[in-house]
Structures are given as structure tokens and as C-alpha cells.
Amino acid sequence: MYGARVRRGGVIAAWVLVVGCGASGPAASPTGSSNVEGNGASKLPTAPAPSQSPSFPNPSTPAGQEQFVTTVFDDVQGFWSSSFASAGLPYVPARLVLFMSSVGTSCGPATADVGPFYCSGDDTVYLDLRFFAALEQQLGISGDFSLAYVVAHEMGHHIQNVMGITQRVARTDQQDPTLTNGLSVRVELQADCLAGVWAHSTYERNLLEPGDLDEALAAAGAAGDDFLQQLGPGQVEPEKWTHGSSAQRQQWLATGFDSGRPADCNTFTSTTARFAA
């Protein structure tokens, strides 16, 4: 994750190569129209680059992985804190809890089976580090930046919560439950885009090595609903999607990375060219 400056051109080409591992075709618009008004992320300008770059531990051992994830979390937090300060907006710090097997949260009890998650009730990102080992063993997803992407994605949900996007989505969902899945897809894709915005900052700070972006794109693709449905029942059913297809997830991650602007992460626009192939 550290060292040579990577070439930012060719992000979409990398996305096309990676998406072949399970996507069912071009990225399509999320199902269901969006009635969520406004885009909180549009209020955030591009954050100033941090004055210092962190030293990331080697995540090849369990202890190193814990230190790496914590360092990434702190860096993502620092990035968004600077962004909010630049915009003159209040920022509520998130917390990170590393657990094994099960954990109690303000959102209720959870087990490691749910994977990494964010609880808006206590502003906390929860991670069972064994998830990353399972990701590599079961799906072949490895590399330090795949870990970093997961942390940055969950922090994207924190930004949505702080900006009130989470609350507006919940109110819209209550008013029209038929929009639930479509809104969930848009929420997840925006978190992917916000993760890409942070990744852009790591590029600007010369923290990326060749192949790091590919690792993040591969992890995003493995989290696509179509890819997971193919692994499970084998039948792709877009109407049941809650996170978006592999292509969508990779495309929005790449959008945030290329742009570095939170304002470009408005996945709630009903019609947008970014959902096209």
C-alpha cells in the first residue's frame, strides 16, 4: 500500500478486468426510484491533504493486521474530520470495535456471520478480523488495500449518518416500503464512492503501490449481489439486491477514486450516466 505513485489513468480498464470474476453484465440503475431529497455529501468540499502520512504496519500477522486496520481507520477518520472542518460542519468521531465471534451493539447483538458493519446507534464500526481470512480463503480476495477498502466503506456509512442521509433514507423507507431494496442499494453504492474519495487521498499522498486499486476493486466486486447470488442459489435476481451488482460497486468506488470529491457520490439521483455501462 505504500511506495510508488500509481497511474490514475485506466481505472475503468482495471474495473472491466476485475468485473469478469462474477458480474452478470453492464452496471444497471438500482431498482426503485429514489425519493430521498438532497445529497448531504454535496456539502463537503474536497478535503485538504493531510500534512502527514501514516506509517502502515505490515498486515501479514494477526497482530499486524489489527494494527493495520486501526491505522487505516484513524487515517480515514482524520481525512473526514479535515473535510468537515474545511466545510465548516460539525463532525462526530466514529469508534472502532474489533471483536471475535459476537458483540453487543446499540443496534442489537451481532455475530461474525454478518461481516463488518456500522451501527448508527453508537457511531461505531465493528470488525471481526477473521472476516478477512475468510475473504481470502473462500473468495481469493487478498491484499492490504482490500482490507483498507472495507474499513473505508464502513466509515462511508458513518459519514452518511453524520450528514443525515441515513435518517432521510429511513424516513423515506417508512413512507414507502416498496423502495427498501432500491434505497439500500443506493446507500451501499454511496458508501463505496465515499471509500473511493478517501482512496484518492492516499494516491495524492503517494501511499499506493501498483495493484492496490485492483485489490480494492476485487473486494468490491466480491461484495456484489449478483456475484454472491451466483455463488449461492446460482440465479441472479436483481429485485432482491440490497448492495448492488459487482459492476455497480466497482464503478462507484472508481468514481470516488477518480474524482476525490464527495459531491460526485450522489447515488440518489434517479437518472445518472454513472449507472450506465
C-alpha positions as CSV (number, residue, x, y, z in Angstrom):
1,M,0.0,0.0,0.0
2,Y,3.0,2.2,0.2
3,G,5.7,3.3,-2.2
4,A,5.5,4.1,-5.9
5,R,2.9,6.5,-7.2
6,V,0.3,4.7,-9.2
7,R,-1.1,5.9,-12.6
8,R,-4.6,7.0,-12.1
9,G,-5.5,6.6,-15.7
10,G,-7.0,3.2,-16.6
11,V,-9.2,2.9,-13.5
12,I,-12.2,1.9,-15.7
13,A,-10.0,-0.6,-17.6
14,A,-9.0,-2.2,-14.3
15,W,-12.6,-2.3,-13.4
16,V,-13.5,-4.1,-16.6
17,L,-10.8,-6.7,-16.0
18,V,-11.8,-7.4,-12.4
19,V,-15.6,-7.4,-13.0
20,G,-15.2,-10.6,-15.1
21,C,-14.9,-12.6,-11.9
22,G,-18.7,-12.6,-11.4
23,A,-20.6,-9.7,-12.9
24,S,-23.6,-10.5,-15.0
25,G,-23.1,-7.6,-17.4
26,P,-23.0,-3.8,-17.5
27,A,-23.9,-1.8,-14.5
28,A,-27.6,-1.1,-14.3
29,S,-29.6,1.5,-12.4
30,P,-30.6,0.4,-8.9
31,T,-34.2,-0.9,-8.7
32,G,-36.8,1.5,-7.4
33,S,-36.9,5.3,-7.7
34,S,-35.4,7.4,-5.0
35,N,-37.5,10.0,-3.1
36,V,-34.7,11.0,-0.8
37,E,-34.3,14.7,-1.1
38,G,-30.9,16.3,-1.2
39,N,-27.4,14.9,-1.1
40,G,-25.7,15.6,2.1
41,A,-22.3,14.7,0.6
42,S,-22.6,17.6,-1.8
43,K,-21.9,20.0,1.1
44,L,-18.5,18.6,1.6
45,P,-15.6,20.0,-0.5
46,T,-12.6,18.1,-1.5
47,A,-10.7,17.7,1.8
48,P,-7.2,19.2,2.1
49,A,-4.5,16.6,2.0
50,P,-3.3,15.6,5.5
51,S,0.0,17.2,6.4
52,Q,1.5,13.9,7.4
53,S,1.2,10.4,6.0
54,P,0.8,7.5,8.4
55,S,3.2,4.5,8.6
56,F,1.1,1.4,8.0
57,P,2.0,-1.8,9.7
58,N,2.5,-5.0,7.8
59,P,-0.8,-6.9,8.0
60,S,0.7,-10.4,7.4
61,T,0.3,-11.4,11.0
62,P,-2.8,-11.3,13.2
63,A,-1.2,-8.6,15.4
64,G,0.0,-6.7,12.3
65,Q,-3.5,-6.9,10.8
66,E,-5.1,-5.4,13.9
67,Q,-2.6,-2.6,13.9
68,F,-3.1,-2.1,10.1
69,V,-6.9,-1.9,10.4
70,T,-6.6,0.5,13.3
71,T,-4.2,2.7,11.4
72,V,-6.4,2.8,8.3
73,F,-9.4,3.6,10.5
74,D,-7.6,6.5,12.1
75,D,-6.4,7.8,8.7
76,V,-10.0,7.7,7.2
77,Q,-11.3,9.4,10.3
78,G,-8.7,12.1,10.1
79,F,-9.5,12.6,6.4
80,W,-13.2,13.1,7.0
81,S,-12.6,15.2,10.1
82,S,-10.5,17.6,7.9
83,S,-13.1,17.6,5.2
84,F,-15.9,18.6,7.7
85,A,-13.7,21.2,9.2
86,S,-13.0,22.7,5.8
87,A,-16.7,22.9,5.1
88,G,-17.4,24.4,8.5
89,L,-19.5,21.5,9.5
90,P,-19.6,19.7,12.9
91,Y,-18.1,16.2,12.8
92,V,-18.9,13.4,15.3
93,P,-16.0,10.9,15.6
94,A,-16.7,7.3,14.9
95,R,-15.4,4.5,17.0
96,L,-13.8,1.2,16.0
97,V,-14.5,-2.1,17.9
98,L,-12.6,-5.3,17.0
99,F,-14.4,-8.4,18.2
100,M,-14.4,-12.2,17.8
101,S,-17.5,-14.3,17.3
102,S,-20.2,-12.0,18.7
103,V,-20.7,-8.5,20.0
104,G,-23.4,-6.3,21.6
105,T,-24.2,-3.0,20.0
106,S,-26.7,-0.2,20.2
107,C,-28.2,-1.8,17.1
108,G,-28.6,-5.1,18.8
109,P,-26.4,-8.2,19.2
110,A,-24.5,-9.4,16.2
111,T,-22.2,-12.3,15.2
112,A,-19.3,-12.5,12.9
113,D,-21.5,-14.0,10.3
114,V,-22.8,-10.6,9.4
115,G,-19.4,-9.4,8.4
116,P,-18.0,-5.9,9.0
117,F,-20.8,-3.4,9.8
118,Y,-21.5,0.1,11.1
119,C,-24.1,0.8,13.8
120,S,-25.6,4.3,13.6
121,G,-26.9,4.0,17.1
122,D,-23.4,4.2,18.6
123,D,-21.4,5.7,15.7
124,T,-19.2,2.6,15.7
125,V,-17.6,0.4,13.0
126,Y,-17.5,-3.3,14.1
127,L,-15.0,-5.7,12.6
128,D,-14.2,-9.4,13.3
129,L,-10.7,-9.7,11.8
130,R,-11.3,-13.3,10.9
131,F,-13.6,-12.0,8.2
132,F,-10.5,-11.0,6.2
133,A,-9.1,-14.5,6.4
134,A,-12.4,-16.0,5.2
135,L,-12.4,-13.5,2.4
136,E,-9.1,-14.8,1.2
137,Q,-9.8,-18.5,1.8
138,Q,-13.3,-18.6,0.3
139,L,-13.1,-15.9,-2.5
140,G,-9.4,-15.5,-3.1
141,I,-9.6,-11.8,-2.2
142,S,-6.3,-10.6,-0.6
143,G,-4.0,-7.6,-0.3
144,D,-3.7,-4.8,2.2
145,F,-5.8,-2.4,0.2
146,S,-8.8,-4.8,0.1
147,L,-8.7,-4.5,3.9
148,A,-8.5,-0.8,3.7
149,Y,-11.4,-0.6,1.3
150,V,-13.6,-2.5,3.8
151,V,-12.8,-0.1,6.6
152,A,-13.3,3.0,4.3
153,H,-16.6,1.6,3.1
154,E,-17.9,1.2,6.7
155,M,-16.7,4.7,7.5
156,G,-18.7,5.9,4.5
157,H,-21.8,4.8,6.4
158,H,-20.7,6.9,9.3
159,I,-20.4,9.9,7.0
160,Q,-23.9,9.2,5.8
161,N,-25.1,9.1,9.4
162,V,-23.4,12.4,10.4
163,M,-24.8,14.2,7.3
164,G,-28.3,13.0,8.0
165,I,-28.5,10.8,4.9
166,T,-29.2,7.7,6.9
167,Q,-32.1,9.4,8.7
168,R,-33.7,10.7,5.4
169,V,-33.4,7.2,3.9
170,A,-35.1,5.7,6.9
171,R,-38.0,8.2,6.7
172,T,-38.5,7.6,3.0
173,D,-38.4,3.8,3.6
174,Q,-41.1,4.1,6.2
175,Q,-43.3,6.2,3.9
176,D,-42.9,3.7,1.0
177,P,-41.6,0.2,2.0
178,T,-41.5,-0.8,-1.7
179,L,-38.4,1.4,-2.1
180,T,-36.5,-0.5,0.6
181,N,-34.2,-2.6,-1.6
182,G,-33.6,0.2,-4.1
183,L,-32.7,2.7,-1.3
184,S,-30.4,0.1,0.3
185,V,-28.5,-0.3,-2.9
186,R,-28.1,3.4,-3.3
187,V,-26.8,3.7,0.3
188,E,-24.3,1.0,-0.2
189,L,-23.0,2.4,-3.5
190,Q,-22.6,5.8,-2.0
191,A,-20.5,4.3,0.8
192,D,-18.4,2.7,-1.9
193,C,-17.9,6.0,-3.6
194,L,-17.0,7.7,-0.3
195,A,-14.4,5.0,0.2
196,G,-13.0,5.8,-3.2
197,V,-12.8,9.5,-2.2
198,W,-10.6,8.6,0.7
199,A,-8.6,6.2,-1.5
200,H,-8.0,9.2,-3.8
201,S,-6.3,11.0,-0.9
202,T,-3.9,8.0,-0.4
203,Y,-3.0,8.3,-4.1
204,E,-2.3,12.0,-3.6
205,R,0.0,11.2,-0.7
206,N,2.0,8.6,-2.6
207,L,0.8,5.8,-0.3
208,L,-0.4,3.4,-3.1
209,E,1.6,0.7,-4.7
210,P,0.8,-0.7,-8.2
211,G,-2.0,-3.2,-7.7
212,D,-3.5,-1.6,-4.6
213,L,-6.5,-0.2,-6.5
214,D,-7.1,-3.6,-8.2
215,E,-7.2,-5.2,-4.7
216,A,-10.0,-2.8,-3.6
217,L,-11.9,-3.3,-6.9
218,A,-11.7,-7.0,-6.5
219,A,-13.1,-6.8,-2.9
220,A,-15.9,-4.6,-4.1
221,G,-16.7,-7.0,-6.9
222,A,-16.8,-9.9,-4.5
223,A,-19.4,-8.0,-2.4
224,G,-21.7,-7.6,-5.4
225,D,-25.2,-9.1,-5.0
226,D,-25.1,-10.8,-8.4
227,F,-21.7,-12.4,-7.6
228,L,-23.0,-13.6,-4.3
229,Q,-26.2,-14.9,-5.8
230,Q,-24.2,-16.9,-8.3
231,L,-22.2,-18.4,-5.5
232,G,-25.4,-19.3,-3.6
233,P,-28.5,-20.3,-5.4
234,G,-26.9,-19.7,-8.8
235,Q,-29.8,-17.5,-10.0
236,V,-29.3,-13.7,-10.3
237,E,-32.4,-11.8,-9.1
238,P,-31.9,-8.0,-9.2
239,E,-35.1,-7.3,-7.5
240,K,-33.6,-8.9,-4.3
241,W,-30.4,-6.8,-4.4
242,T,-29.6,-4.7,-1.3
243,H,-26.0,-3.8,-2.1
244,G,-25.7,-3.5,-5.9
245,S,-24.0,-5.6,-8.5
246,S,-20.3,-6.2,-8.8
247,A,-20.1,-3.7,-11.7
248,Q,-22.0,-1.0,-9.8
249,R,-19.9,-1.4,-6.7
250,Q,-16.7,-1.2,-8.6
251,Q,-17.9,1.6,-10.8
252,W,-18.8,3.8,-7.8
253,L,-15.6,3.0,-6.0
254,A,-13.7,4.1,-9.1
255,T,-15.9,7.2,-9.4
256,G,-14.8,8.4,-5.9
257,F,-11.2,7.4,-6.6
258,D,-11.0,9.3,-9.9
259,S,-12.8,12.4,-8.6
260,G,-11.8,12.8,-4.9
261,R,-15.0,14.8,-4.5
262,P,-17.8,13.7,-2.1
263,A,-20.2,15.8,-4.2
264,D,-19.8,13.2,-7.0
265,C,-21.2,10.5,-4.8
266,N,-24.9,11.3,-5.2
267,T,-26.2,7.8,-5.9
268,F,-29.7,9.0,-5.1
269,T,-30.2,10.8,-8.4
270,S,-32.9,8.8,-10.2
271,T,-31.2,9.0,-13.6
272,T,-27.5,9.4,-14.0
273,A,-25.0,8.5,-16.6
274,R,-22.8,6.9,-14.0
275,F,-25.2,3.9,-13.8
276,A,-24.7,3.3,-17.5
277,A,-22.1,0.8,-18.8
